[in-house]
Amino acid sequence: MPDELLARLRRFNKDYFPQYEARFRDLVEQGQHPSTLFIGCSDSRIVPYMLTGAGPGELFLVRNVAAFVPPYDGTLEDRGCEHGEHRGCQHLEAGGGDRQWVGHHGTAAAIEYAVLALEVKHIIVCGHSHCGGIRALYGDVPAEARNLKAWLDMGREAALPVQPTPEALRRTEERSVVLQLERLMDYPMVRSRVEQGKLSLHGWHYVIEDGEVHVFDVQQGRFVPASMAEHSGTGPYRDLRDAERDTGALFNEIDDAWAPRR
């Protein structure tokens, strides 16, 4: 049986690498200086370099299930974790309320490294249509997938109390992107640089079947197709949780006002 992976490695060395050899050597000699941290889902249909048109050395990539951003302090609000299912979870008394310890993650370390060491200018959180990780928020996870079950806890705040229809799933995908932007603002090094105008956050939702990215417009409070958008998701960033307390939650469909979009 032919070894397809070996054949691809040889094609890379023979056909692709010579075209970019000088660039790769420069990246070794000068070090990497990517301008953008791309936090995307591990889904095989998401190809960051194709979406952004970037070349070697331009993107610092983080891929995980559903493009989640772990909380900076390693804890989530306790929403009734079942100890029998989440073995090893810890419940902490913090700030007068119960907190669920979800641990430190490689994604959090990558965010800190990208901002503090690489000094990226942009952070993109890219969700997408037909996301298996988001769908899993509404279903059962195999008993053996203990790590996946714990990981999904970080997205449950985005889930809606409805049946997982295509519309509800799409809204959950969008809501999850906004949730990750909120979490990013809890990272001190991110918040300070955003407030100083040194770092921009971008929320994207890639609709695979349309081949179009919808960018989150903070001022409008909605996702806009890139073909119609005025920017790539940049602009003044406001603390969404403060806005939630003052004017009603952004993407707050968790009440009687929720209805499918027309």
BAZAVEX-517274 format. One record per atom (N, C-alpha, C): x, y, z. Coordinates in steps of 0.05 Angstrom, whole numbers, padded with zeros to 5 digits, always signed. Example, Ala and Ser with C-alpha at 12.3 -4.5 7.8 and 13.67 -1.06 7.14 Angstrom:
// BAZAVEX-517274
+00264-00114+00156/+00246-00090+00156/+00264-00066+00156/+00257-00045+00142/+00273-00021+00143/+00258+00001+00157/
END
This chain:
// BAZAVEX-517274
+00017-00024+00000/+00000+00000+00000/+00018+00025+00000/+00013+00043-00018/+00029+00068-00020/+00027+00084+00006/+00050+00096+00014/+00050+00113+00037/+00046+00142+00028/+00020+00150+00029/+00013+00177+00019/+00026+00199+00034/+00028+00196+00061/+00040+00217+00077/+00069+00221+00070/+00083+00199+00066/+00111+00201+00058/+00114+00215+00031/+00096+00208+00012/+00097+00220-00014/+00092+00250-00012/+00075+00259+00006/+00070+00287+00009/+00094+00302+00021/+00107+00289+00040/+00131+00301+00052/+00152+00305+00030/+00155+00286+00013/+00175+00288-00008/+00168+00310-00028/+00142+00313-00034/+00133+00334-00052/+00138+00361-00040/+00134+00363-00014/+00139+00389+00000/+00169+00396-00004/+00186+00377+00002/+00215+00383+00000/+00224+00388-00028/+00212+00375-00047/+00221+00377-00075/+00208+00400-00090/+00182+00404-00086/+00167+00423-00102/+00160+00449-00088/+00152+00448-00063/+00143+00471-00049/+00166+00487-00036/+00183+00473-00021/+00203+00487-00006/+00222+00504-00023/+00231+00495-00046/+00249+00512-00063/+00237+00539-00069/+00210+00541-00072/+00198+00566-00078/+00200+00587-00055/+00202+00576-00031/+00202+00593-00007/+00227+00590+00010/+00248+00578-00002/+00272+00572+00014/+00284+00597+00026/+00286+00618+00010/+00298+00643+00020/+00281+00654+00044/+00255+00652+00042/+00238+00662+00063/+00241+00646+00088/+00242+00619+00086/+00246+00602+00109/+00273+00607+00122/+00293+00610+00106/+00320+00615+00117/+00321+00642+00132/+00307+00662+00121/+00305+00688+00135/+00290+00686+00161/+00269+00669+00161/+00254+00666+00186/+00271+00652+00207/+00289+00635+00199/+00307+00622+00218/+00328+00642+00228/+00340+00657+00210/+00361+00675+00217/+00351+00699+00233/+00328+00710+00225/+00317+00734+00237/+00296+00728+00259/+00287+00703+00260/+00266+00696+00279/+00239+00703+00268/+00218+00692+00280/+00191+00697+00271/+00180+00723+00283/+00165+00737+00266/+00152+00761+00275/+00124+00763+00264/+00107+00743+00271/+00080+00744+00260/+00064+00767+00271/+00047+00778+00254/+00031+00801+00263/+00004+00793+00275/-00003+00767+00271/-00030+00759+00278/-00030+00732+00293/-00045+00731+00315/-00051+00706+00328/-00079+00697+00318/-00080+00673+00306/-00104+00662+00295/-00113+00639+00313/-00135+00642+00327/-00147+00621+00344/-00170+00609+00329/-00167+00585+00319/-00187+00573+00302/-00194+00544+00311/-00216+00534+00301/-00224+00507+00307/-00205+00487+00293/-00203+00463+00305/-00187+00442+00293/-00199+00430+00268/-00223+00437+00262/-00238+00426+00239/-00220+00426+00214/-00220+00404+00200/-00202+00401+00176/-00210+00419+00153/-00235+00430+00154/-00244+00447+00132/-00235+00476+00136/-00223+00483+00158/-00214+00510+00163/-00184+00511+00156/-00177+00527+00137/-00149+00530+00128/-00142+00560+00131/-00130+00567+00154/-00124+00595+00159/-00108+00609+00138/-00089+00596+00126/-00072+00609+00106/-00088+00615+00081/-00107+00598+00074/-00124+00604+00051/-00143+00627+00057/-00155+00627+00081/-00174+00648+00088/-00161+00676+00088/-00137+00677+00099/-00124+00703+00103/-00104+00710+00081/-00097+00691+00064/-00077+00697+00043/-00050+00701+00055/-00045+00690+00078/-00019+00694+00092/+00002+00674+00081/+00027+00682+00085/+00049+00665+00078/+00065+00656+00102/+00087+00641+00098/+00102+00632+00121/+00111+00655+00139/+00108+00651+00165/+00117+00671+00184/+00097+00693+00191/+00073+00693+00179/+00054+00715+00183/+00033+00709+00204/+00027+00683+00209/+00007+00675+00228/+00019+00658+00251/+00011+00664+00275/+00016+00647+00298/-00010+00632+00303/-00009+00606+00300/-00034+00590+00299/-00039+00575+00325/-00064+00576+00333/-00074+00559+00355/-00099+00546+00345/-00100+00519+00346/-00123+00504+00338/-00133+00487+00361/-00159+00488+00366/-00171+00470+00386/-00200+00465+00379/-00213+00447+00394/-00241+00441+00388/-00258+00466+00393/-00271+00476+00372/-00290+00498+00373/-00278+00525+00378/-00251+00527+00376/-00237+00553+00379/-00244+00567+00405/-00242+00552+00427/-00247+00564+00453/-00223+00577+00465/-00228+00598+00481/-00207+00612+00496/-00211+00605+00525/-00192+00592+00538/-00195+00585+00566/-00195+00610+00584/-00208+00609+00606/-00208+00633+00624/-00180+00637+00635/-00173+00663+00638/-00146+00670+00646/-00139+00658+00673/-00158+00658+00692/-00152+00648+00719/-00157+00618+00722/-00164+00605+00701/-00168+00576+00702/-00195+00567+00714/-00213+00586+00718/-00239+00578+00731/-00262+00589+00715/-00284+00574+00717/-00310+00582+00706/-00331+00584+00728/-00352+00599+00723/-00374+00600+00742/-00385+00572+00744/-00390+00563+00769/-00400+00536+00774/-00429+00535+00764/-00434+00518+00744/-00461+00514+00734/-00472+00486+00740/-00463+00476+00763/-00474+00450+00772/-00459+00427+00759/-00433+00427+00759/-00417+00405+00749/-00424+00380+00764/-00427+00358+00750/-00432+00332+00762/-00406+00319+00768/-00399+00316+00794/-00373+00305+00801/-00368+00278+00789/-00389+00262+00786/-00385+00235+00776/-00375+00236+00747/-00383+00256+00733/-00374+00258+00705/-00348+00273+00702/-00344+00294+00717/-00320+00310+00715/-00301+00303+00737/-00289+00280+00736/-00271+00271+00757/-00247+00290+00759/-00240+00296+00783/-00217+00314+00786/-00224+00343+00786/-00249+00350+00780/-00256+00379+00780/-00256+00389+00809/-00251+00414+00813/-00250+00426+00839/-00268+00450+00839/-00281+00454+00862/-00299+00477+00864/-00287+00496+00885/-00282+00521+00877/-00268+00540+00893/-00287+00562+00902/-00282+00572+00926/-00296+00596+00935/-00280+00620+00926/-00291+00636+00907/-00276+00659+00897/-00295+00682+00893/-00289+00704+00905/-00305+00728+00901/-00334+00724+00911/-00337+00707+00931/-00364+00703+00942/-00381+00684+00927/-00371+00672+00906/-00387+00653+00890/-00371+00628+00884/-00385+00606+00878/-00371+00581+00871/-00359+00584+00844/-00334+00573+00841/-00320+00573+00816/-00311+00544+00810/-00314+00536+00785/-00305+00510+00777/-00277+00512+00765/-00258+00497+00776/-00231+00497+00766/-00229+00481+00740/-00222+00493+00718/-00219+00479+00693/-00191+00476+00684/-00172+00487+00699/-00144+00482+00694/-00132+00502+00675/-00106+00500+00672/-00091+00516+00652/-00088+00501+00626/-00088+00515+00605/-00087+00501+00579/-00066+00513+00560/-00058+00497+00541/-00038+00506+00522/-00047+00530+00506/-00073+00533+00501/-00083+00556+00487/-00078+00581+00502/-00082+00581+00529/-00076+00604+00545/-00047+00612+00544/-00030+00592+00545/-00001+00597+00543/+00006+00609+00516/-00006+00599+00495/-00001+00610+00468/-00010+00639+00466/-00032+00646+00478/-00042+00674+00478/-00021+00692+00492/-00012+00684+00515/+00007+00700+00530/+00033+00703+00515/+00042+00681+00502/+00067+00682+00487/+00064+00700+00462/+00042+00698+00449/+00038+00714+00424/+00037+00744+00431/+00025+00751+00453/+00022+00779+00460/+00047+00790+00473/+00059+00775+00492/+00081+00786+00507/+00108+00782+00493/+00112+00760+00480/+00138+00754+00467/+00138+00762+00437/+00117+00755+00423/+00116+00761+00394/+00104+00788+00388/+00090+00800+00407/+00078+00826+00404/+00060+00828+00379/+00042+00809+00377/+00024+00809+00354/+00006+00834+00355/-00003+00843+00332/-00020+00866+00330/-00050+00859+00328/-00055+00834+00321/-00083+00825+00317/-00087+00798+00330/-00111+00794+00341/-00119+00767+00350/-00146+00761+00336/-00147+00740+00321/-00171+00731+00308/-00182+00706+00322/-00208+00707+00329/-00222+00683+00338/-00240+00675+00316/-00236+00652+00305/-00251+00643+00281/-00267+00618+00286/-00294+00622+00289/-00312+00600+00290/-00321+00593+00262/-00339+00574+00259/-00348+00566+00232/-00374+00552+00232/-00386+00550+00209/-00412+00535+00206/-00407+00505+00209/-00428+00491+00217/-00427+00462+00220/-00405+00452+00238/-00401+00467+00260/-00380+00460+00279/-00388+00437+00297/-00373+00415+00296/-00379+00392+00312/-00377+00398+00342/-00358+00415+00350/-00354+00421+00378/-00378+00436+00389/-00389+00455+00373/-00413+00469+00382/-00437+00451+00383/-00440+00434+00363/-00463+00414+00364/-00461+00396+00388/-00436+00390+00396/-00433+00372+00419/-00443+00385+00445/-00446+00411+00446/-00457+00425+00470/-00486+00416+00474/-00499+00407+00453/-00528+00399+00455/-00532+00369+00457/-00511+00353+00457/-00514+00325+00457/-00497+00311+00477/-00497+00285+00476/-00482+00268+00494/-00453+00265+00483/-00434+00264+00502/-00406+00260+00495/-00399+00231+00504/-00385+00216+00488/-00377+00189+00497/-00363+00189+00524/-00369+00169+00540/-00359+00167+00567/-00328+00168+00567/-00316+00156+00547/-00287+00155+00546/-00274+00183+00541/-00290+00201+00530/-00279+00228+00522/-00280+00246+00546/-00266+00240+00567/-00266+00256+00592/-00255+00284+00587/-00234+00285+00572/-00221+00311+00566/-00239+00329+00549/-00252+00316+00529/-00271+00332+00512/-00294+00342+00528/-00305+00326+00546/-00328+00334+00563/-00320+00359+00579/-00296+00358+00591/-00287+00381+00608/-00282+00405+00590/-00271+00401+00567/-00265+00423+00549/-00291+00437+00540/-00312+00422+00535/-00337+00434+00526/-00350+00451+00547/-00343+00448+00572/-00354+00465+00593/-00348+00495+00587/-00326+00500+00572/-00318+00527+00567/-00336+00540+00546/-00353+00525+00533/-00371+00536+00513/-00400+00536+00520/-00407+00524+00543/-00435+00520+00550/-00450+00547+00554/-00436+00568+00561/-00449+00594+00565/-00460+00604+00539/-00450+00595+00516/-00460+00604+00490/-00484+00589+00481/-00489+00566+00493/-00511+00549+00484/-00538+00561+00491/-00558+00555+00475/-00586+00565+00478/-00604+00544+00489/-00624+00551+00505/-00643+00531+00516/-00664+00523+00496/-00655+00514+00473/-00674+00507+00451/-00663+00481+00439/-00679+00470+00421/-00671+00447+00406/-00649+00456+00386/-00630+00438+00381/-00607+00446+00363/-00615+00446+00333/-00632+00465+00325/-00639+00468+00297/-00615+00481+00283/-00615+00481+00256/-00593+00494+00242/-00590+00523+00250/-00612+00537+00253/-00611+00566+00261/-00599+00569+00289/-00608+00552+00307/-00598+00554+00335/-00568+00548+00336/-00560+00528+00320/-00531+00521+00320/-00514+00544+00308/-00525+00557+00287/-00510+00579+00276/-00508+00602+00296/-00530+00608+00310/-00529+00629+00330/-00510+00622+00352/-00509+00596+00360/-00491+00588+00381/-00462+00591+00372/-00457+00585+00347/-00429+00588+00337/-00421+00617+00338/-00439+00635+00331/-00434+00664+00332/-00430+00673+00361/-00449+00664+00378/-00447+00671+00407/-00421+00662+00419/-00412+00639+00411/-00387+00628+00422/-00363+00646+00414/-00363+00656+00390/-00341+00674+00382/-00341+00699+00400/-00364+00710+00405/-00365+00734+00423/-00356+00727+00451/-00364+00703+00460/-00356+00694+00487/-00325+00693+00489/-00313+00683+00468/-00283+00681+00468/-00270+00709+00468/-00282+00728+00454/-00272+00755+00454/-00274+00767+00482/-00296+00761+00496/-00299+00770+00524/-00277+00758+00541/-00272+00733+00537/-00251+00719+00553/-00224+00731+00548/-00218+00737+00523/-00192+00749+00516/-00188+00775+00532/-00209+00790+00536/-00207+00815+00550/-00201+00812+00580/-00203+00787+00590/-00196+00781+00617/-00166+00776+00621/-00152+00773+00598/-00123+00770+00600/-00111+00798+00603/-00097+00803+00625/-00087+00831+00630/-00070+00842+00607/-00053+00825+00595/-00036+00835+00574/-00052+00841+00549/-00074+00828+00545/-00092+00833+00522/-00107+00859+00527/-00120+00861+00550/-00137+00885+00556/-00120+00910+00555/-00097+00910+00567/-00081+00935+00568/-00073+00943+00540/-00066+00924+00523/-00058+00932+00495/-00081+00940+00478/-00104+00928+00482/-00128+00937+00468/-00135+00965+00476/-00134+00971+00501/-00141+00998+00511/-00121+01019+00502/-00096+01010+00497/-00075+01028+00488/-00075+01031+00457/-00092+01015+00444/-00093+01016+00415/-00071+01001+00401/-00057+00984+00416/-00035+00969+00405/-00043+00941+00395/-00067+00933+00401/-00077+00906+00394/-00106+00907+00386/-00113+00894+00365/-00141+00893+00355/-00151+00864+00357/-00176+00862+00366/-00190+00836+00367/-00209+00833+00344/-00210+00810+00332/-00227+00805+00309/-00244+00779+00314/-00270+00781+00312/-00287+00758+00315/-00298+00750+00287/-00292+00725+00279/-00300+00716+00252/-00317+00691+00254/-00337+00689+00236/-00352+00664+00233/-00351+00657+00204/-00338+00635+00198/-00333+00626+00170/-00356+00607+00162/-00371+00616+00142/-00393+00600+00131/-00381+00583+00108/-00375+00558+00114/-00360+00541+00096/-00373+00539+00069/-00399+00534+00069/-00413+00529+00043/-00415+00553+00026/-00412+00577+00037/-00413+00602+00022/-00385+00612+00015/-00365+00602+00028/-00338+00612+00024/-00335+00640+00033/-00350+00648+00053/-00348+00676+00063/-00346+00677+00093/-00329+00695+00102/-00326+00700+00131/-00344+00723+00139/-00359+00720+00160/-00375+00741+00171/-00360+00753+00195/-00355+00779+00195/-00339+00791+00216/-00357+00804+00237/-00349+00803+00262/-00365+00815+00283/-00361+00845+00284/-00383+00859+00281/-00382+00888+00283/-00391+00896+00311/-00373+00906+00327/-00378+00913+00355/-00400+00934+00357/-00398+00954+00340/-00418+00976+00342/-00446+00967+00335/-00449+00950+00315/-00475+00940+00307/-00484+00917+00324/-00466+00904+00337/-00473+00880+00353/-00481+00857+00337/-00470+00853+00313/-00477+00831+00296/-00455+00823+00277/-00457+00800+00265/-00437+00791+00245/-00446+00801+00218/-00426+00811+00203/-00431+00822+00177/-00414+00808+00156/-00426+00799+00133/-00409+00786+00113/-00386+00804+00104/-00363+00792+00101/-00339+00808+00094/-00343+00824+00068/-00360+00813+00050/-00365+00827+00025/-00380+00853+00029/-00393+00856+00052/-00409+00880+00058/-00398+00896+00081/-00377+00885+00094/-00367+00898+00119/-00349+00922+00112/-00347+00940+00132/-00330+00963+00129/-00302+00959+00141/-00299+00937+00156/-00273+00930+00167/-00272+00900+00173/-00249+00891+00182/-00245+00862+00187/-00252+00853+00215/-00268+00869+00229/-00275+00863+00256/-00260+00880+00276/-00247+00900+00267/-00232+00918+00285/-00250+00940+00295/-00239+00959+00308/-00255+00982+00317/-00254+00983+00348/-00266+01003+00359/-00266+01006+00388/-00279+00982+00401/-00265+00972+00422/-00276+00948+00435/-00287+00956+00462/-00312+00950+00467/-00323+00957+00493/-00326+00931+00510/-00326+00934+00535/-00329+00911+00553/-00358+00901+00550/-00362+00878+00537/-00389+00869+00532/-00404+00862+00557/-00390+00854+00578/-00405+00847+00602/-00415+00872+00616/-00400+00894+00615/-00410+00920+00625/-00434+00929+00609/-00432+00926+00583/-00455+00933+00566/-00479+00916+00572/-00474+00891+00578/-00495+00872+00584/-00511+00882+00609/-00496+00891+00629/-00509+00900+00653/-00525+00926+00648/-00516+00942+00629/-00528+00968+00625/-00551+00968+00605/-00548+00953+00583/-00566+00956+00561/-00578+00929+00552/-00573+00908+00566/-00583+00882+00557/-00561+00866+00544/-00562+00841+00547/-00540+00824+00538/-00538+00824+00507/-00513+00825+00498/-00508+00822+00470/-00515+00793+00462/-00529+00790+00440/-00538+00763+00431/-00554+00749+00453/-00570+00764+00467/-00585+00752+00490/-00611+00741+00479/-00610+00716+00469/-00634+00702+00460/-00646+00685+00482/-00633+00685+00505/-00642+00666+00526/-00665+00679+00542/-00685+00686+00528/-00710+00696+00541/-00732+00695+00519/-00755+00706+00526/-00778+00704+00508/-00774+00719+00482/-00754+00737+00482/-00750+00754+00458/-00736+00738+00436/-00725+00714+00443/-00710+00700+00423/-00728+00690+00401/-00719+00693+00376/-00734+00682+00354/-00714+00678+00331/-00719+00659+00313/-00700+00655+00290/-00699+00681+00273/-00676+00685+00262/-00673+00708+00244/-00689+00704+00218/-00698+00725+00207/-00713+00723+00181/-00692+00722+00159/
END
